[in-house]
Amino acid sequence: MNAIKVAKYAHALYNSHGDKAEAEASRKMRECEEAGQSEEATNWKAIRQAIRSLRGPNQS
């Protein structure tokens, strides 16, 4: 998946799930890994990382 698609998926997931979007992407990544779909898992990992950068740093 190219960077533009990753960014679009990340924005859409973040807009629909808010702060839970990163957890949702992680869940989908694990499901793909367990199903042996390594390319899909890699895509979800990239989406998760894009969501993390959208959210910015954690505050304490």
mmCIF file as Biopython writes it, N, C-alpha, C and O atoms, coordinates in Angstrom:
data_model
#
loop_
_atom_site.group_PDB
_atom_site.id
_atom_site.type_symbol
_atom_site.label_atom_id
_atom_site.label_alt_id
_atom_site.label_comp_id
_atom_site.label_asym_id
_atom_site.label_entity_id
_atom_site.label_seq_id
_atom_site.pdbx_PDB_ins_code
_atom_site.Cartn_x
_atom_site.Cartn_y
_atom_site.Cartn_z
_atom_site.occupancy
_atom_site.B_iso_or_equiv
_atom_site.auth_seq_id
_atom_site.auth_asym_id
_atom_site.pdbx_PDB_model_num
ATOM 1   N N  . MET A ? 1  ? 0.853   -1.164  0.000  1.0 0.0 1  A 1 
ATOM 2   C CA . MET A ? 1  ? 0.000   0.000   0.000  1.0 0.0 1  A 1 
ATOM 3   C C  . MET A ? 1  ? 0.902   1.231   0.000  1.0 0.0 1  A 1 
ATOM 4   O O  . MET A ? 1  ? 1.866   1.297   0.763  1.0 0.0 1  A 1 
ATOM 5   N N  . ASN A ? 2  ? 0.593   2.190   -0.843 1.0 0.0 2  A 1 
ATOM 6   C CA . ASN A ? 2  ? 1.434   3.382   -0.915 1.0 0.0 2  A 1 
ATOM 7   C C  . ASN A ? 2  ? 1.106   4.358   0.220  1.0 0.0 2  A 1 
ATOM 8   O O  . ASN A ? 2  ? 0.098   4.213   0.912  1.0 0.0 2  A 1 
ATOM 9   N N  . ALA A ? 3  ? 1.969   5.341   0.389  1.0 0.0 3  A 1 
ATOM 10  C CA . ALA A ? 3  ? 1.858   6.271   1.511  1.0 0.0 3  A 1 
ATOM 11  C C  . ALA A ? 3  ? 0.563   7.083   1.477  1.0 0.0 3  A 1 
ATOM 12  O O  . ALA A ? 3  ? 0.016   7.423   2.527  1.0 0.0 3  A 1 
ATOM 13  N N  . ILE A ? 4  ? 0.083   7.389   0.301  1.0 0.0 4  A 1 
ATOM 14  C CA . ILE A ? 4  ? -1.148  8.171   0.190  1.0 0.0 4  A 1 
ATOM 15  C C  . ILE A ? 4  ? -2.340  7.367   0.696  1.0 0.0 4  A 1 
ATOM 16  O O  . ILE A ? 4  ? -3.184  7.895   1.418  1.0 0.0 4  A 1 
ATOM 17  N N  . LYS A ? 5  ? -2.411  6.104   0.324  1.0 0.0 5  A 1 
ATOM 18  C CA . LYS A ? 5  ? -3.506  5.256   0.799  1.0 0.0 5  A 1 
ATOM 19  C C  . LYS A ? 5  ? -3.417  5.040   2.304  1.0 0.0 5  A 1 
ATOM 20  O O  . LYS A ? 5  ? -4.434  5.045   2.999  1.0 0.0 5  A 1 
ATOM 21  N N  . VAL A ? 6  ? -2.209  4.851   2.803  1.0 0.0 6  A 1 
ATOM 22  C CA . VAL A ? 6  ? -2.014  4.682   4.248  1.0 0.0 6  A 1 
ATOM 23  C C  . VAL A ? 6  ? -2.545  5.911   4.974  1.0 0.0 6  A 1 
ATOM 24  O O  . VAL A ? 6  ? -3.265  5.786   5.964  1.0 0.0 6  A 1 
ATOM 25  N N  . ALA A ? 7  ? -2.196  7.086   4.491  1.0 0.0 7  A 1 
ATOM 26  C CA . ALA A ? 7  ? -2.642  8.333   5.123  1.0 0.0 7  A 1 
ATOM 27  C C  . ALA A ? 7  ? -4.159  8.462   5.070  1.0 0.0 7  A 1 
ATOM 28  O O  . ALA A ? 7  ? -4.778  8.888   6.045  1.0 0.0 7  A 1 
ATOM 29  N N  . LYS A ? 8  ? -4.760  8.101   3.946  1.0 0.0 8  A 1 
ATOM 30  C CA . LYS A ? 8  ? -6.222  8.182   3.817  1.0 0.0 8  A 1 
ATOM 31  C C  . LYS A ? 8  ? -6.914  7.225   4.785  1.0 0.0 8  A 1 
ATOM 32  O O  . LYS A ? 8  ? -7.874  7.603   5.457  1.0 0.0 8  A 1 
ATOM 33  N N  . TYR A ? 9  ? -6.427  5.990   4.855  1.0 0.0 9  A 1 
ATOM 34  C CA . TYR A ? 9  ? -6.997  5.018   5.792  1.0 0.0 9  A 1 
ATOM 35  C C  . TYR A ? 9  ? -6.822  5.493   7.229  1.0 0.0 9  A 1 
ATOM 36  O O  . TYR A ? 9  ? -7.739  5.373   8.042  1.0 0.0 9  A 1 
ATOM 37  N N  . ALA A ? 10 ? -5.649  6.032   7.542  1.0 0.0 10 A 1 
ATOM 38  C CA . ALA A ? 10 ? -5.377  6.500   8.897  1.0 0.0 10 A 1 
ATOM 39  C C  . ALA A ? 10 ? -6.323  7.639   9.275  1.0 0.0 10 A 1 
ATOM 40  O O  . ALA A ? 10 ? -6.877  7.647   10.374 1.0 0.0 10 A 1 
ATOM 41  N N  . HIS A ? 11 ? -6.506  8.587   8.381  1.0 0.0 11 A 1 
ATOM 42  C CA . HIS A ? 11 ? -7.414  9.704   8.647  1.0 0.0 11 A 1 
ATOM 43  C C  . HIS A ? 11 ? -8.845  9.212   8.822  1.0 0.0 11 A 1 
ATOM 44  O O  . HIS A ? 11 ? -9.544  9.634   9.743  1.0 0.0 11 A 1 
ATOM 45  N N  . ALA A ? 12 ? -9.277  8.323   7.941  1.0 0.0 12 A 1 
ATOM 46  C CA . ALA A ? 12 ? -10.645 7.811   8.029  1.0 0.0 12 A 1 
ATOM 47  C C  . ALA A ? 12 ? -10.870 7.056   9.338  1.0 0.0 12 A 1 
ATOM 48  O O  . ALA A ? 12 ? -11.897 7.231   9.994  1.0 0.0 12 A 1 
ATOM 49  N N  . LEU A ? 13 ? -9.911  6.222   9.712  1.0 0.0 13 A 1 
ATOM 50  C CA . LEU A ? 13 ? -10.033 5.450   10.949 1.0 0.0 13 A 1 
ATOM 51  C C  . LEU A ? 13 ? -10.005 6.374   12.159 1.0 0.0 13 A 1 
ATOM 52  O O  . LEU A ? 13 ? -10.758 6.172   13.112 1.0 0.0 13 A 1 
ATOM 53  N N  . TYR A ? 14 ? -9.151  7.376   12.129 1.0 0.0 14 A 1 
ATOM 54  C CA . TYR A ? 14 ? -9.054  8.315   13.244 1.0 0.0 14 A 1 
ATOM 55  C C  . TYR A ? 14 ? -10.334 9.147   13.355 1.0 0.0 14 A 1 
ATOM 56  O O  . TYR A ? 14 ? -10.808 9.420   14.458 1.0 0.0 14 A 1 
ATOM 57  N N  . ASN A ? 15 ? -10.886 9.546   12.216 1.0 0.0 15 A 1 
ATOM 58  C CA . ASN A ? 15 ? -12.128 10.326  12.238 1.0 0.0 15 A 1 
ATOM 59  C C  . ASN A ? 15 ? -13.303 9.511   12.760 1.0 0.0 15 A 1 
ATOM 60  O O  . ASN A ? 15 ? -14.179 10.052  13.435 1.0 0.0 15 A 1 
ATOM 61  N N  . SER A ? 16 ? -13.332 8.227   12.459 1.0 0.0 16 A 1 
ATOM 62  C CA . SER A ? 16 ? -14.459 7.405   12.893 1.0 0.0 16 A 1 
ATOM 63  C C  . SER A ? 16 ? -14.297 6.837   14.299 1.0 0.0 16 A 1 
ATOM 64  O O  . SER A ? 16 ? -15.291 6.642   14.998 1.0 0.0 16 A 1 
ATOM 65  N N  . HIS A ? 17 ? -13.055 6.565   14.728 1.0 0.0 17 A 1 
ATOM 66  C CA . HIS A ? 17 ? -12.827 5.928   16.030 1.0 0.0 17 A 1 
ATOM 67  C C  . HIS A ? 17 ? -12.191 6.852   17.069 1.0 0.0 17 A 1 
ATOM 68  O O  . HIS A ? 17 ? -12.135 6.509   18.250 1.0 0.0 17 A 1 
ATOM 69  N N  . GLY A ? 18 ? -11.718 8.008   16.641 1.0 0.0 18 A 1 
ATOM 70  C CA . GLY A ? 18 ? -11.095 8.938   17.580 1.0 0.0 18 A 1 
ATOM 71  C C  . GLY A ? 18 ? -9.845  8.350   18.208 1.0 0.0 18 A 1 
ATOM 72  O O  . GLY A ? 18 ? -9.007  7.765   17.522 1.0 0.0 18 A 1 
ATOM 73  N N  . ASP A ? 19 ? -9.728  8.512   19.537 1.0 0.0 19 A 1 
ATOM 74  C CA . ASP A ? 19 ? -8.532  8.049   20.242 1.0 0.0 19 A 1 
ATOM 75  C C  . ASP A ? 19 ? -8.376  6.534   20.244 1.0 0.0 19 A 1 
ATOM 76  O O  . ASP A ? 19 ? -7.301  6.027   20.563 1.0 0.0 19 A 1 
ATOM 77  N N  . LYS A ? 20 ? -9.423  5.809   19.894 1.0 0.0 20 A 1 
ATOM 78  C CA . LYS A ? 20 ? -9.363  4.346   19.871 1.0 0.0 20 A 1 
ATOM 79  C C  . LYS A ? 20 ? -8.911  3.805   18.514 1.0 0.0 20 A 1 
ATOM 80  O O  . LYS A ? 20 ? -8.829  2.591   18.328 1.0 0.0 20 A 1 
ATOM 81  N N  . ALA A ? 21 ? -8.620  4.685   17.580 1.0 0.0 21 A 1 
ATOM 82  C CA . ALA A ? 21 ? -8.247  4.271   16.225 1.0 0.0 21 A 1 
ATOM 83  C C  . ALA A ? 21 ? -6.945  3.476   16.209 1.0 0.0 21 A 1 
ATOM 84  O O  . ALA A ? 21 ? -6.829  2.494   15.475 1.0 0.0 21 A 1 
ATOM 85  N N  . GLU A ? 22 ? -5.980  3.884   16.999 1.0 0.0 22 A 1 
ATOM 86  C CA . GLU A ? 22 ? -4.697  3.167   17.019 1.0 0.0 22 A 1 
ATOM 87  C C  . GLU A ? 22 ? -4.887  1.749   17.549 1.0 0.0 22 A 1 
ATOM 88  O O  . GLU A ? 22 ? -4.289  0.805   17.033 1.0 0.0 22 A 1 
ATOM 89  N N  . ALA A ? 23 ? -5.714  1.601   18.571 1.0 0.0 23 A 1 
ATOM 90  C CA . ALA A ? 23 ? -5.996  0.267   19.119 1.0 0.0 23 A 1 
ATOM 91  C C  . ALA A ? 23 ? -6.725  -0.591  18.086 1.0 0.0 23 A 1 
ATOM 92  O O  . ALA A ? 23 ? -6.463  -1.789  17.980 1.0 0.0 23 A 1 
ATOM 93  N N  . GLU A ? 24 ? -7.628  0.008   17.335 1.0 0.0 24 A 1 
ATOM 94  C CA . GLU A ? 24 ? -8.362  -0.723  16.293 1.0 0.0 24 A 1 
ATOM 95  C C  . GLU A ? 24 ? -7.403  -1.203  15.205 1.0 0.0 24 A 1 
ATOM 96  O O  . GLU A ? 24 ? -7.502  -2.342  14.748 1.0 0.0 24 A 1 
ATOM 97  N N  . ALA A ? 25 ? -6.480  -0.345  14.790 1.0 0.0 25 A 1 
ATOM 98  C CA . ALA A ? 25 ? -5.492  -0.733  13.777 1.0 0.0 25 A 1 
ATOM 99  C C  . ALA A ? 25 ? -4.598  -1.856  14.305 1.0 0.0 25 A 1 
ATOM 100 O O  . ALA A ? 25 ? -4.247  -2.770  13.559 1.0 0.0 25 A 1 
ATOM 101 N N  . SER A ? 26 ? -4.229  -1.794  15.582 1.0 0.0 26 A 1 
ATOM 102 C CA . SER A ? 26 ? -3.422  -2.854  16.190 1.0 0.0 26 A 1 
ATOM 103 C C  . SER A ? 26 ? -4.176  -4.178  16.206 1.0 0.0 26 A 1 
ATOM 104 O O  . SER A ? 26 ? -3.603  -5.234  15.937 1.0 0.0 26 A 1 
ATOM 105 N N  . ARG A ? 27 ? -5.455  -4.112  16.520 1.0 0.0 27 A 1 
ATOM 106 C CA . ARG A ? 27 ? -6.280  -5.326  16.548 1.0 0.0 27 A 1 
ATOM 107 C C  . ARG A ? 27 ? -6.334  -5.964  15.158 1.0 0.0 27 A 1 
ATOM 108 O O  . ARG A ? 27 ? -6.178  -7.176  15.015 1.0 0.0 27 A 1 
ATOM 109 N N  . LYS A ? 28 ? -6.556  -5.130  14.139 1.0 0.0 28 A 1 
ATOM 110 C CA . LYS A ? 28 ? -6.620  -5.653  12.774 1.0 0.0 28 A 1 
ATOM 111 C C  . LYS A ? 28 ? -5.268  -6.215  12.335 1.0 0.0 28 A 1 
ATOM 112 O O  . LYS A ? 28 ? -5.214  -7.213  11.616 1.0 0.0 28 A 1 
ATOM 113 N N  . MET A ? 29 ? -4.176  -5.579  12.765 1.0 0.0 29 A 1 
ATOM 114 C CA . MET A ? 29 ? -2.844  -6.069  12.439 1.0 0.0 29 A 1 
ATOM 115 C C  . MET A ? 29 ? -2.630  -7.455  13.045 1.0 0.0 29 A 1 
ATOM 116 O O  . MET A ? 29 ? -2.140  -8.359  12.369 1.0 0.0 29 A 1 
ATOM 117 N N  . ARG A ? 30 ? -2.999  -7.626  14.324 1.0 0.0 30 A 1 
ATOM 118 C CA . ARG A ? 30 ? -2.848  -8.935  14.979 1.0 0.0 30 A 1 
ATOM 119 C C  . ARG A ? 30 ? -3.702  -10.000 14.306 1.0 0.0 30 A 1 
ATOM 120 O O  . ARG A ? 30 ? -3.258  -11.134 14.128 1.0 0.0 30 A 1 
ATOM 121 N N  . GLU A ? 31 ? -4.938  -9.638  13.930 1.0 0.0 31 A 1 
ATOM 122 C CA . GLU A ? 31 ? -5.815  -10.598 13.250 1.0 0.0 31 A 1 
ATOM 123 C C  . GLU A ? 31 ? -5.186  -11.073 11.947 1.0 0.0 31 A 1 
ATOM 124 O O  . GLU A ? 31 ? -5.224  -12.263 11.632 1.0 0.0 31 A 1 
ATOM 125 N N  . CYS A ? 32 ? -4.614  -10.157 11.200 1.0 0.0 32 A 1 
ATOM 126 C CA . CYS A ? 32 ? -3.975  -10.516 9.932  1.0 0.0 32 A 1 
ATOM 127 C C  . CYS A ? 32 ? -2.743  -11.386 10.161 1.0 0.0 32 A 1 
ATOM 128 O O  . CYS A ? 32 ? -2.507  -12.342 9.423  1.0 0.0 32 A 1 
ATOM 129 N N  . GLU A ? 33 ? -1.963  -11.054 11.182 1.0 0.0 33 A 1 
ATOM 130 C CA . GLU A ? 33 ? -0.785  -11.866 11.496 1.0 0.0 33 A 1 
ATOM 131 C C  . GLU A ? 33 ? -1.190  -13.284 11.853 1.0 0.0 33 A 1 
ATOM 132 O O  . GLU A ? 33 ? -0.570  -14.244 11.395 1.0 0.0 33 A 1 
ATOM 133 N N  . GLU A ? 34 ? -2.235  -13.422 12.673 1.0 0.0 34 A 1 
ATOM 134 C CA . GLU A ? 34 ? -2.702  -14.743 13.082 1.0 0.0 34 A 1 
ATOM 135 C C  . GLU A ? 34 ? -3.263  -15.541 11.911 1.0 0.0 34 A 1 
ATOM 136 O O  . GLU A ? 34 ? -3.186  -16.769 11.899 1.0 0.0 34 A 1 
ATOM 137 N N  . ALA A ? 35 ? -3.826  -14.845 10.931 1.0 0.0 35 A 1 
ATOM 138 C CA . ALA A ? 35 ? -4.387  -15.505 9.759  1.0 0.0 35 A 1 
ATOM 139 C C  . ALA A ? 35 ? -3.331  -15.771 8.689  1.0 0.0 35 A 1 
ATOM 140 O O  . ALA A ? 35 ? -3.634  -16.344 7.643  1.0 0.0 35 A 1 
ATOM 141 N N  . GLY A ? 36 ? -2.093  -15.355 8.951  1.0 0.0 36 A 1 
ATOM 142 C CA . GLY A ? 36 ? -1.023  -15.599 7.992  1.0 0.0 36 A 1 
ATOM 143 C C  . GLY A ? 36 ? -1.003  -14.622 6.826  1.0 0.0 36 A 1 
ATOM 144 O O  . GLY A ? 36 ? -0.393  -14.900 5.794  1.0 0.0 36 A 1 
ATOM 145 N N  . GLN A ? 37 ? -1.655  -13.494 6.981  1.0 0.0 37 A 1 
ATOM 146 C CA . GLN A ? 37 ? -1.717  -12.474 5.921  1.0 0.0 37 A 1 
ATOM 147 C C  . GLN A ? 37 ? -0.674  -11.397 6.223  1.0 0.0 37 A 1 
ATOM 148 O O  . GLN A ? 37 ? -1.005  -10.317 6.714  1.0 0.0 37 A 1 
ATOM 149 N N  . SER A ? 38 ? 0.567   -11.702 5.928  1.0 0.0 38 A 1 
ATOM 150 C CA . SER A ? 38 ? 1.665   -10.822 6.326  1.0 0.0 38 A 1 
ATOM 151 C C  . SER A ? 38 ? 1.622   -9.467  5.617  1.0 0.0 38 A 1 
ATOM 152 O O  . SER A ? 38 ? 1.957   -8.449  6.223  1.0 0.0 38 A 1 
ATOM 153 N N  . GLU A ? 39 ? 1.218   -9.434  4.351  1.0 0.0 39 A 1 
ATOM 154 C CA . GLU A ? 39 ? 1.163   -8.153  3.637  1.0 0.0 39 A 1 
ATOM 155 C C  . GLU A ? 39 ? 0.092   -7.242  4.236  1.0 0.0 39 A 1 
ATOM 156 O O  . GLU A ? 39 ? 0.321   -6.047  4.422  1.0 0.0 39 A 1 
ATOM 157 N N  . GLU A ? 40 ? -1.067  -7.806  4.534  1.0 0.0 40 A 1 
ATOM 158 C CA . GLU A ? 40 ? -2.134  -7.028  5.170  1.0 0.0 40 A 1 
ATOM 159 C C  . GLU A ? 40 ? -1.691  -6.539  6.550  1.0 0.0 40 A 1 
ATOM 160 O O  . GLU A ? 40 ? -1.965  -5.398  6.923  1.0 0.0 40 A 1 
ATOM 161 N N  . ALA A ? 41 ? -1.014  -7.394  7.302  1.0 0.0 41 A 1 
ATOM 162 C CA . ALA A ? 41 ? -0.523  -7.007  8.624  1.0 0.0 41 A 1 
ATOM 163 C C  . ALA A ? 41 ? 0.461   -5.844  8.513  1.0 0.0 41 A 1 
ATOM 164 O O  . ALA A ? 41 ? 0.445   -4.930  9.338  1.0 0.0 41 A 1 
ATOM 165 N N  . THR A ? 42 ? 1.308   -5.879  7.503  1.0 0.0 42 A 1 
ATOM 166 C CA . THR A ? 42 ? 2.257   -4.793  7.275  1.0 0.0 42 A 1 
ATOM 167 C C  . THR A ? 42 ? 1.525   -3.494  6.958  1.0 0.0 42 A 1 
ATOM 168 O O  . THR A ? 42 ? 1.917   -2.422  7.421  1.0 0.0 42 A 1 
ATOM 169 N N  . ASN A ? 43 ? 0.461   -3.596  6.167  1.0 0.0 43 A 1 
ATOM 170 C CA . ASN A ? 43 ? -0.342  -2.414  5.849  1.0 0.0 43 A 1 
ATOM 171 C C  . ASN A ? 43 ? -0.968  -1.823  7.111  1.0 0.0 43 A 1 
ATOM 172 O O  . ASN A ? 43 ? -0.942  -0.608  7.308  1.0 0.0 43 A 1 
ATOM 173 N N  . TRP A ? 44 ? -1.528  -2.677  7.964  1.0 0.0 44 A 1 
ATOM 174 C CA . TRP A ? 44 ? -2.156  -2.199  9.198  1.0 0.0 44 A 1 
ATOM 175 C C  . TRP A ? 44 ? -1.125  -1.603  10.150 1.0 0.0 44 A 1 
ATOM 176 O O  . TRP A ? 44 ? -1.425  -0.667  10.890 1.0 0.0 44 A 1 
ATOM 177 N N  . LYS A ? 45 ? 0.078   -2.143  10.129 1.0 0.0 45 A 1 
ATOM 178 C CA . LYS A ? 45 ? 1.139   -1.574  10.967 1.0 0.0 45 A 1 
ATOM 179 C C  . LYS A ? 45 ? 1.465   -0.158  10.506 1.0 0.0 45 A 1 
ATOM 180 O O  . LYS A ? 45 ? 1.643   0.740   11.328 1.0 0.0 45 A 1 
ATOM 181 N N  . ALA A ? 46 ? 1.542   0.040   9.196  1.0 0.0 46 A 1 
ATOM 182 C CA . ALA A ? 46 ? 1.810   1.373   8.649  1.0 0.0 46 A 1 
ATOM 183 C C  . ALA A ? 46 ? 0.666   2.335   8.983  1.0 0.0 46 A 1 
ATOM 184 O O  . ALA A ? 46 ? 0.906   3.502   9.295  1.0 0.0 46 A 1 
ATOM 185 N N  . ILE A ? 47 ? -0.561  1.851   8.918  1.0 0.0 47 A 1 
ATOM 186 C CA . ILE A ? 47 ? -1.719  2.675   9.263  1.0 0.0 47 A 1 
ATOM 187 C C  . ILE A ? 47 ? -1.664  3.057   10.738 1.0 0.0 47 A 1 
ATOM 188 O O  . ILE A ? 47 ? -1.930  4.204   11.098 1.0 0.0 47 A 1 
ATOM 189 N N  . ARG A ? 48 ? -1.320  2.093   11.589 1.0 0.0 48 A 1 
ATOM 190 C CA . ARG A ? 48 ? -1.218  2.363   13.030 1.0 0.0 48 A 1 
ATOM 191 C C  . ARG A ? 48 ? -0.168  3.434   13.298 1.0 0.0 48 A 1 
ATOM 192 O O  . ARG A ? 48 ? -0.389  4.332   14.110 1.0 0.0 48 A 1 
ATOM 193 N N  . GLN A ? 49 ? 0.967   3.345   12.625 1.0 0.0 49 A 1 
ATOM 194 C CA . GLN A ? 49 ? 2.027   4.336   12.812 1.0 0.0 49 A 1 
ATOM 195 C C  . GLN A ? 49 ? 1.583   5.717   12.319 1.0 0.0 49 A 1 
ATOM 196 O O  . GLN A ? 49 ? 1.931   6.734   12.920 1.0 0.0 49 A 1 
ATOM 197 N N  . ALA A ? 50 ? 0.821   5.752   11.235 1.0 0.0 50 A 1 
ATOM 198 C CA . ALA A ? 50 ? 0.311   7.026   10.723 1.0 0.0 50 A 1 
ATOM 199 C C  . ALA A ? 50 ? -0.686  7.636   11.712 1.0 0.0 50 A 1 
ATOM 200 O O  . ALA A ? 50 ? -0.694  8.850   11.915 1.0 0.0 50 A 1 
ATOM 201 N N  . ILE A ? 51 ? -1.517  6.805   12.321 1.0 0.0 51 A 1 
ATOM 202 C CA . ILE A ? 51 ? -2.465  7.295   13.321 1.0 0.0 51 A 1 
ATOM 203 C C  . ILE A ? 51 ? -1.708  7.854   14.518 1.0 0.0 51 A 1 
ATOM 204 O O  . ILE A ? 51 ? -2.071  8.900   15.056 1.0 0.0 51 A 1 
ATOM 205 N N  . ARG A ? 52 ? -0.666  7.163   14.929 1.0 0.0 52 A 1 
ATOM 206 C CA . ARG A ? 52 ? 0.151   7.632   16.065 1.0 0.0 52 A 1 
ATOM 207 C C  . ARG A ? 52 ? 0.724   9.015   15.760 1.0 0.0 52 A 1 
ATOM 208 O O  . ARG A ? 52 ? 0.750   9.880   16.636 1.0 0.0 52 A 1 
ATOM 209 N N  . SER A ? 53 ? 1.177   9.229   14.545 1.0 0.0 53 A 1 
ATOM 210 C CA . SER A ? 53 ? 1.733   10.543  14.206 1.0 0.0 53 A 1 
ATOM 211 C C  . SER A ? 53 ? 0.632   11.601  14.123 1.0 0.0 53 A 1 
ATOM 212 O O  . SER A ? 53 ? 0.888   12.773  14.398 1.0 0.0 53 A 1 
ATOM 213 N N  . LEU A ? 54 ? -0.587  11.208  13.749 1.0 0.0 54 A 1 
ATOM 214 C CA . LEU A ? 54 ? -1.708  12.148  13.745 1.0 0.0 54 A 1 
ATOM 215 C C  . LEU A ? 54 ? -2.046  12.608  15.163 1.0 0.0 54 A 1 
ATOM 216 O O  . LEU A ? 54 ? -2.337  13.782  15.394 1.0 0.0 54 A 1 
ATOM 217 N N  . ARG A ? 55 ? -2.005  11.679  16.092 1.0 0.0 55 A 1 
ATOM 218 C CA . ARG A ? 55 ? -2.369  11.969  17.481 1.0 0.0 55 A 1 
ATOM 219 C C  . ARG A ? 55 ? -1.338  12.849  18.155 1.0 0.0 55 A 1 
ATOM 220 O O  . ARG A ? 55 ? -1.683  13.634  19.039 1.0 0.0 55 A 1 
ATOM 221 N N  . GLY A ? 56 ? -0.098  12.740  17.764 1.0 0.0 56 A 1 
ATOM 222 C CA . GLY A ? 56 ? 0.959   13.515  18.391 1.0 0.0 56 A 1 
ATOM 223 C C  . GLY A ? 56 ? 1.471   12.820  19.644 1.0 0.0 56 A 1 
ATOM 224 O O  . GLY A ? 56 ? 1.058   11.701  19.951 1.0 0.0 56 A 1 
ATOM 225 N N  . PRO A ? 57 ? 2.366   13.478  20.363 1.0 0.0 57 A 1 
ATOM 226 C CA . PRO A ? 57 ? 2.956   12.850  21.547 1.0 0.0 57 A 1 
ATOM 227 C C  . PRO A ? 57 ? 1.938   12.710  22.696 1.0 0.0 57 A 1 
ATOM 228 O O  . PRO A ? 57 ? 0.996   13.495  22.813 1.0 0.0 57 A 1 
ATOM 229 N N  . ASN A ? 58 ? 2.156   11.701  23.524 1.0 0.0 58 A 1 
ATOM 230 C CA . ASN A ? 58 ? 1.325   11.520  24.704 1.0 0.0 58 A 1 
ATOM 231 C C  . ASN A ? 58 ? 1.637   12.609  25.720 1.0 0.0 58 A 1 
ATOM 232 O O  . ASN A ? 58 ? 2.779   13.052  25.846 1.0 0.0 58 A 1 
ATOM 233 N N  . GLN A ? 59 ? 0.615   13.027  26.433 1.0 0.0 59 A 1 
ATOM 234 C CA . GLN A ? 59 ? 0.814   14.035  27.471 1.0 0.0 59 A 1 
ATOM 235 C C  . GLN A ? 59 ? 0.638   13.407  28.826 1.0 0.0 59 A 1 
ATOM 236 O O  . GLN A ? 59 ? -0.170  12.494  28.995 1.0 0.0 59 A 1 
ATOM 237 N N  . SER A ? 60 ? 1.385   13.885  29.786 1.0 0.0 60 A 1 
ATOM 238 C CA . SER A ? 60 ? 1.255   13.337  31.139 1.0 0.0 60 A 1 
ATOM 239 C C  . SER A ? 60 ? 0.830   14.412  32.111 1.0 0.0 60 A 1 
ATOM 240 O O  . SER A ? 60 ? 0.669   14.139  33.301 1.0 0.0 60 A 1 
#
